[in-house]
Amino acid sequence: CTADPNDGLRLNAAVALREGGAPAADTFRRLLADPNPRVRLVAAGAVLAADPADADAAAVVTAALADPTPRLRRIGVEVVAGLGGRGAGFRDALAPAADEGGAEVLAKLAAAGAEPG
């Protein structure tokens, strides 16, 4: 399903894999290059949950946080928020998404004393 040309089907398959906790690391790595940005963000969230230092997944989230589309910035903020203190590396990238919840996530990171790195 994750290779189907239908965006909605790929998105639903990626979410199901993430929620099911299935060992799908290779699938999520492939989905980081999906043409649909929402699919890429689901994949990035799953990859970063396992490895918060993954450069490819971080690039997907950073691009979303700077995207001109508020919805994509909001999803990017949700991915960072889901990382908790491990999302500190996104501190600078959250600024453009302040109106989409980025400011709140920044405040939580600061309150938790989360350091980038």
C-alpha positions in Angstrom: 0.0 0.0 0.0 2.9 2.4 0.7 3.8 2.3 -3.0 0.3 2.9 -4.3 -0.1 6.0 -6.5 -3.0 7.1 -4.4 -1.9 9.8 -1.9 -4.6 8.9 0.6 -3.9 5.2 0.6 -0.1 5.9 1.1 -0.9 8.3 4.0 -3.3 5.8 5.7 -0.8 3.0 5.3 2.0 5.1 6.8 -0.2 6.1 9.7 -1.2 2.5 10.3 2.4 1.3 10.3 3.4 4.0 12.7 0.5 3.3 15.1 0.8 -0.4 14.8 4.4 -0.3 16.0 5.3 -2.7 13.1 9.0 -3.0 12.4 8.9 -0.8 9.3 12.1 1.2 9.4 12.9 0.5 5.7 9.4 1.5 4.6 9.5 4.8 6.6 13.0 5.6 5.2 11.6 5.1 1.7 8.6 7.3 2.5 10.8 10.2 3.5 11.1 10.8 -0.3 7.3 10.4 -1.0 5.8 13.1 -3.2 3.1 13.9 -0.6 4.5 16.1 2.2 2.0 14.7 4.7 3.3 11.2 4.0 6.8 12.4 4.4 6.0 13.9 7.7 4.4 10.8 9.1 7.5 8.9 8.0 9.8 11.5 9.5 8.0 11.3 12.8 8.4 7.6 12.9 12.1 7.7 12.0 12.9 10.5 14.5 11.1 8.6 17.2 13.7 5.8 16.8 16.6 8.1 16.0 16.2 11.8 16.8 19.5 12.6 15.1 18.5 11.2 11.6 19.5 13.9 9.2 17.1 12.9 6.4 14.0 12.8 8.6 15.1 16.1 10.3 15.3 17.7 6.9 11.7 16.7 6.1 10.5 18.3 9.4 12.6 21.4 9.0 11.3 22.0 5.5 7.7 21.6 6.7 8.3 24.1 9.5 9.4 26.7 6.9 6.7 25.8 4.4 4.3 28.6 3.3 1.3 26.3 4.0 0.1 26.7 7.6 -1.3 23.2 7.7 2.2 21.7 6.9 3.8 23.9 9.5 1.3 22.7 12.1 2.0 19.1 11.2 5.7 19.8 11.5 5.1 21.3 14.9 3.2 18.2 16.0 6.1 16.0 14.9 8.5 18.0 17.0 6.1 18.1 20.0 5.8 14.4 19.8 9.6 14.1 20.3 9.5 15.8 23.7 12.9 16.9 24.8 14.5 15.1 21.9 13.0 17.8 19.7 15.4 20.4 21.0 17.4 20.3 17.8 14.5 21.9 16.0 14.4 25.0 18.3 15.6 27.4 15.6 13.4 25.9 12.9 10.2 26.3 15.1 10.3 30.1 14.9 8.6 30.4 11.5 5.8 28.1 12.8 5.1 30.2 15.9 1.5 30.8 14.9 0.9 27.1 14.3 1.9 26.1 17.8 5.7 26.4 17.5 5.9 29.1 20.2 4.2 26.7 22.7 6.5 23.9 21.8 9.5 26.2 22.2 8.3 27.2 25.6 7.9 23.6 26.6 11.4 22.8 25.4 12.8 25.7 27.4 10.8 24.8 30.5 12.2 21.2 30.3 15.7 22.5 29.9 16.0 20.6 26.6 19.3 21.3 24.9 19.9 20.9 21.2 22.1 18.1 20.1 
